[in-house]
Every structure is written in structure tokens, then in C-alpha cells.
Amino acid sequence: MKATIAYLADASTENYGKQLMLSAHKISGTGFEAARLPLHVSLKQPFIIPGLKEMESFFDEFAKGLGPVEFVFDSLQIYKSNVFGYDSGCLSLAVRQERKLMEIQNNLFLRLEKHFGECPADHDKDYSFHMTIAIGGTPFQEYGRAYEEMRRLDYTKRAVFDRLGLFYYDSDEIKQGTYFCYKTVELEEKG
């Protein structure tokens, strides 16, 4: 089993992302797999956990130290993806790399290692913060078609993330239907 921790979008940002998700689908049939999870910015990619109960306790403690954050989206991105076992694509909004976000991620990595030992995950060293709006569902060339039409828009937008989510993966391989947002915590302003 695996888990990950992510900032979850507030209602306004969730609505914005879902509008983009629908636009991509209408252009090229990308589907709604990205809607399986709340729209989010991951702090770490899925990693193996010893047990859900222990991970939940860690998550609750980690969340206590965080407040809502504001990120800035700055562009639409396209990637090839075979996360579901077939060649497809991913459309996401790039999040401006901000020092505060990197510090939160580094703090999470340190605390995970202290609590669980090594917790390796894909892209631990080269992760680019983003919010996925479409993944899987159609061949990559269809993603290219959606990207070409949608990339002309201005994506520079401030977005608020006011909750933290604990995602649970029932399988060590990420397969459709084996993961969900197990728990959310509303983050309170720190001051």
C-alpha cells in the first residue's frame, strides 16, 4: 500500500480546474480520471507505507503545523504518461516554484524519514509542483490536440489551497480504481 500528502484546492480553484478538465475533454475526449481525487498540488509522489493507521497519525500531526497557502499558476503543461499501463498523456497547470513551497516539502521529507525511515518516491529530487487537470483516457496525440487549443489562454492565476489531503493507494502499483482521498483536514490560518 502507498500514500501521499497533498494540498487541496479551495472551492474557487477546484471549480476553475474542473472547467479546464471539461474543456480538455470536449476538445479531445481526455475523460475525467483526474476528478477521482480532489484537485491538488502534491507535496510528494506516492510512497510505500507500513500501515494506514500509522500514516494517518503522522498526517494529523503534520497538518497541525500548516496553514492555507496561495500558489500562482503560470502555464499549461503537457506530458506523456503511462501511469495506468498504457501510453497516454497528462495536462497540468504549472505552479510557480516558490521558496515557501520547497521549504514545506523539505520539512515533510525530513519528518517522514525521521518517523518511517527512508520513504523513496518517484521524482523526490526533481519534482515540479503542478495541479493535474487531465490524465489517461485517450492516446497522447489527443492530449496534444487539447494542449494546442488550450495553451493560448493565460493561466497566470493565484490559487488558494486550504486543506490537506491524505491519499491512499491500496496497491503498490497505481491502477485505476485502487486509490482515493482517504482523509482531509481544513487548515487554519497561523498567526
Contacts in CASP RR format, 6 or more apart in sequence:
PFRMAT RR
TARGET T0000
AUTHOR 0000-0000-0000
METHOD contacts of the structure
MODEL  1
MKATIAYLADASTENYGKQLMLSAHKISGTGFEAARLPLHVSLKQPFIIP
GLKEMESFFDEFAKGLGPVEFVFDSLQIYKSNVFGYDSGCLSLAVRQERK
LMEIQNNLFLRLEKHFGECPADHDKDYSFHMTIAIGGTPFQEYGRAYEEM
RRLDYTKRAVFDRLGLFYYDSDEIKQGTYFCYKTVELEEKG
1 48 0 8 1.000
1 49 0 8 1.000
1 51 0 8 1.000
1 52 0 8 1.000
1 168 0 8 1.000
1 169 0 8 1.000
1 170 0 8 1.000
1 171 0 8 1.000
1 172 0 8 1.000
2 46 0 8 1.000
2 47 0 8 1.000
2 48 0 8 1.000
2 49 0 8 1.000
2 168 0 8 1.000
2 169 0 8 1.000
2 171 0 8 1.000
2 172 0 8 1.000
2 174 0 8 1.000
3 46 0 8 1.000
3 47 0 8 1.000
3 49 0 8 1.000
3 52 0 8 1.000
3 55 0 8 1.000
3 166 0 8 1.000
3 167 0 8 1.000
3 168 0 8 1.000
3 169 0 8 1.000
3 182 0 8 1.000
4 42 0 8 1.000
4 43 0 8 1.000
4 44 0 8 1.000
4 45 0 8 1.000
4 46 0 8 1.000
4 47 0 8 1.000
4 121 0 8 1.000
4 166 0 8 1.000
4 167 0 8 1.000
4 169 0 8 1.000
5 42 0 8 1.000
5 43 0 8 1.000
5 44 0 8 1.000
5 59 0 8 1.000
5 62 0 8 1.000
5 108 0 8 1.000
5 164 0 8 1.000
5 165 0 8 1.000
5 166 0 8 1.000
5 167 0 8 1.000
6 37 0 8 1.000
6 40 0 8 1.000
6 41 0 8 1.000
6 42 0 8 1.000
6 43 0 8 1.000
6 164 0 8 1.000
6 165 0 8 1.000
6 167 0 8 1.000
7 40 0 8 1.000
7 41 0 8 1.000
7 43 0 8 1.000
7 69 0 8 1.000
7 71 0 8 1.000
7 161 0 8 1.000
7 163 0 8 1.000
7 164 0 8 1.000
7 165 0 8 1.000
8 38 0 8 1.000
8 39 0 8 1.000
8 40 0 8 1.000
8 161 0 8 1.000
8 162 0 8 1.000
8 163 0 8 1.000
8 164 0 8 1.000
8 165 0 8 1.000
8 181 0 8 1.000
8 184 0 8 1.000
9 17 0 8 1.000
9 38 0 8 1.000
9 39 0 8 1.000
9 40 0 8 1.000
9 41 0 8 1.000
9 131 0 8 1.000
9 159 0 8 1.000
9 160 0 8 1.000
9 161 0 8 1.000
10 68 0 8 1.000
10 159 0 8 1.000
10 160 0 8 1.000
10 161 0 8 1.000
10 162 0 8 1.000
10 163 0 8 1.000
12 159 0 8 1.000
12 160 0 8 1.000
13 39 0 8 1.000
13 131 0 8 1.000
13 159 0 8 1.000
13 160 0 8 1.000
13 161 0 8 1.000
14 38 0 8 1.000
14 39 0 8 1.000
16 157 0 8 1.000
16 159 0 8 1.000
17 39 0 8 1.000
17 93 0 8 1.000
17 131 0 8 1.000
17 133 0 8 1.000
18 35 0 8 1.000
18 39 0 8 1.000
20 91 0 8 1.000
20 93 0 8 1.000
20 133 0 8 1.000
20 150 0 8 1.000
21 30 0 8 1.000
21 31 0 8 1.000
21 32 0 8 1.000
21 34 0 8 1.000
21 35 0 8 1.000
21 133 0 8 1.000
21 134 0 8 1.000
23 146 0 8 1.000
23 150 0 8 1.000
24 30 0 8 1.000
24 31 0 8 1.000
24 91 0 8 1.000
24 133 0 8 1.000
24 134 0 8 1.000
24 143 0 8 1.000
24 146 0 8 1.000
24 150 0 8 1.000
25 31 0 8 1.000
25 32 0 8 1.000
25 134 0 8 1.000
27 145 0 8 1.000
27 146 0 8 1.000
27 149 0 8 1.000
27 150 0 8 1.000
28 138 0 8 1.000
28 142 0 8 1.000
28 143 0 8 1.000
28 144 0 8 1.000
28 145 0 8 1.000
28 146 0 8 1.000
29 137 0 8 1.000
29 138 0 8 1.000
29 142 0 8 1.000
29 146 0 8 1.000
30 91 0 8 1.000
30 134 0 8 1.000
30 135 0 8 1.000
30 136 0 8 1.000
30 137 0 8 1.000
30 138 0 8 1.000
30 142 0 8 1.000
30 143 0 8 1.000
30 146 0 8 1.000
31 134 0 8 1.000
31 136 0 8 1.000
31 137 0 8 1.000
31 138 0 8 1.000
33 84 0 8 1.000
33 134 0 8 1.000
33 135 0 8 1.000
33 136 0 8 1.000
33 137 0 8 1.000
33 176 0 8 1.000
34 132 0 8 1.000
34 133 0 8 1.000
34 134 0 8 1.000
34 135 0 8 1.000
36 176 0 8 1.000
36 177 0 8 1.000
36 179 0 8 1.000
36 180 0 8 1.000
37 167 0 8 1.000
37 179 0 8 1.000
37 180 0 8 1.000
37 181 0 8 1.000
38 163 0 8 1.000
38 165 0 8 1.000
38 181 0 8 1.000
38 184 0 8 1.000
39 131 0 8 1.000
39 132 0 8 1.000
39 133 0 8 1.000
40 131 0 8 1.000
40 161 0 8 1.000
40 165 0 8 1.000
41 71 0 8 1.000
41 95 0 8 1.000
41 101 0 8 1.000
41 129 0 8 1.000
41 130 0 8 1.000
41 131 0 8 1.000
41 161 0 8 1.000
42 127 0 8 1.000
42 129 0 8 1.000
43 104 0 8 1.000
43 105 0 8 1.000
43 108 0 8 1.000
44 105 0 8 1.000
44 108 0 8 1.000
44 109 0 8 1.000
44 112 0 8 1.000
44 119 0 8 1.000
44 121 0 8 1.000
44 124 0 8 1.000
44 127 0 8 1.000
45 121 0 8 1.000
45 122 0 8 1.000
45 123 0 8 1.000
45 124 0 8 1.000
45 127 0 8 1.000
46 121 0 8 1.000
46 122 0 8 1.000
46 167 0 8 1.000
46 169 0 8 1.000
46 174 0 8 1.000
46 179 0 8 1.000
47 112 0 8 1.000
47 119 0 8 1.000
47 120 0 8 1.000
47 121 0 8 1.000
48 119 0 8 1.000
48 172 0 8 1.000
49 55 0 8 1.000
49 116 0 8 1.000
49 119 0 8 1.000
50 116 0 8 1.000
52 168 0 8 1.000
52 182 0 8 1.000
54 116 0 8 1.000
55 166 0 8 1.000
56 166 0 8 1.000
56 182 0 8 1.000
56 183 0 8 1.000
58 111 0 8 1.000
58 112 0 8 1.000
58 115 0 8 1.000
58 116 0 8 1.000
59 164 0 8 1.000
59 165 0 8 1.000
59 166 0 8 1.000
59 183 0 8 1.000
59 185 0 8 1.000
60 185 0 8 1.000
62 108 0 8 1.000
62 111 0 8 1.000
62 164 0 8 1.000
63 164 0 8 1.000
63 185 0 8 1.000
63 187 0 8 1.000
65 190 0 8 1.000
66 104 0 8 1.000
66 164 0 8 1.000
66 187 0 8 1.000
66 190 0 8 1.000
67 162 0 8 1.000
67 187 0 8 1.000
67 188 0 8 1.000
67 189 0 8 1.000
67 190 0 8 1.000
68 160 0 8 1.000
68 161 0 8 1.000
68 162 0 8 1.000
68 187 0 8 1.000
68 188 0 8 1.000
68 189 0 8 1.000
69 100 0 8 1.000
69 101 0 8 1.000
69 104 0 8 1.000
69 160 0 8 1.000
69 161 0 8 1.000
70 158 0 8 1.000
70 159 0 8 1.000
70 160 0 8 1.000
70 161 0 8 1.000
71 95 0 8 1.000
71 96 0 8 1.000
71 98 0 8 1.000
71 101 0 8 1.000
71 129 0 8 1.000
71 158 0 8 1.000
71 159 0 8 1.000
71 161 0 8 1.000
72 95 0 8 1.000
72 96 0 8 1.000
72 98 0 8 1.000
72 156 0 8 1.000
72 157 0 8 1.000
72 158 0 8 1.000
72 159 0 8 1.000
73 93 0 8 1.000
73 94 0 8 1.000
73 95 0 8 1.000
73 96 0 8 1.000
73 131 0 8 1.000
73 155 0 8 1.000
73 156 0 8 1.000
73 157 0 8 1.000
73 159 0 8 1.000
74 94 0 8 1.000
74 95 0 8 1.000
74 96 0 8 1.000
74 155 0 8 1.000
74 156 0 8 1.000
75 93 0 8 1.000
75 94 0 8 1.000
75 151 0 8 1.000
75 155 0 8 1.000
76 91 0 8 1.000
76 92 0 8 1.000
76 93 0 8 1.000
76 94 0 8 1.000
76 147 0 8 1.000
76 150 0 8 1.000
76 151 0 8 1.000
76 153 0 8 1.000
76 155 0 8 1.000
77 91 0 8 1.000
77 92 0 8 1.000
77 93 0 8 1.000
77 94 0 8 1.000
77 130 0 8 1.000
78 89 0 8 1.000
78 90 0 8 1.000
78 91 0 8 1.000
78 143 0 8 1.000
78 144 0 8 1.000
78 147 0 8 1.000
79 89 0 8 1.000
79 90 0 8 1.000
79 92 0 8 1.000
80 87 0 8 1.000
80 88 0 8 1.000
80 89 0 8 1.000
80 90 0 8 1.000
80 140 0 8 1.000
81 88 0 8 1.000
81 89 0 8 1.000
81 90 0 8 1.000
81 135 0 8 1.000
81 136 0 8 1.000
81 140 0 8 1.000
82 88 0 8 1.000
83 90 0 8 1.000
83 135 0 8 1.000
83 136 0 8 1.000
83 174 0 8 1.000
84 136 0 8 1.000
84 137 0 8 1.000
84 174 0 8 1.000
84 175 0 8 1.000
84 176 0 8 1.000
86 136 0 8 1.000
87 139 0 8 1.000
87 140 0 8 1.000
88 135 0 8 1.000
88 136 0 8 1.000
88 137 0 8 1.000
88 138 0 8 1.000
88 139 0 8 1.000
88 140 0 8 1.000
88 143 0 8 1.000
89 134 0 8 1.000
89 135 0 8 1.000
89 136 0 8 1.000
89 138 0 8 1.000
89 140 0 8 1.000
89 143 0 8 1.000
90 132 0 8 1.000
90 134 0 8 1.000
90 135 0 8 1.000
90 136 0 8 1.000
90 143 0 8 1.000
91 132 0 8 1.000
91 133 0 8 1.000
91 134 0 8 1.000
91 135 0 8 1.000
91 143 0 8 1.000
91 146 0 8 1.000
91 147 0 8 1.000
91 150 0 8 1.000
92 130 0 8 1.000
92 131 0 8 1.000
92 132 0 8 1.000
92 133 0 8 1.000
93 130 0 8 1.000
93 131 0 8 1.000
93 133 0 8 1.000
93 155 0 8 1.000
94 128 0 8 1.000
94 129 0 8 1.000
94 130 0 8 1.000
94 155 0 8 1.000
95 101 0 8 1.000
95 129 0 8 1.000
95 130 0 8 1.000
95 131 0 8 1.000
97 128 0 8 1.000
97 129 0 8 1.000
101 129 0 8 1.000
105 127 0 8 1.000
109 119 0 8 1.000
109 124 0 8 1.000
112 119 0 8 1.000
113 119 0 8 1.000
131 159 0 8 1.000
134 143 0 8 1.000
134 146 0 8 1.000
162 186 0 8 1.000
162 187 0 8 1.000
163 184 0 8 1.000
163 185 0 8 1.000
163 186 0 8 1.000
163 187 0 8 1.000
164 184 0 8 1.000
164 185 0 8 1.000
164 187 0 8 1.000
165 181 0 8 1.000
165 182 0 8 1.000
165 183 0 8 1.000
165 184 0 8 1.000
165 185 0 8 1.000
166 181 0 8 1.000
166 182 0 8 1.000
166 183 0 8 1.000
166 184 0 8 1.000
167 179 0 8 1.000
167 180 0 8 1.000
167 181 0 8 1.000
167 182 0 8 1.000
168 179 0 8 1.000
168 180 0 8 1.000
168 181 0 8 1.000
168 182 0 8 1.000
169 178 0 8 1.000
169 179 0 8 1.000
170 178 0 8 1.000
170 179 0 8 1.000
171 178 0 8 1.000
171 179 0 8 1.000
END
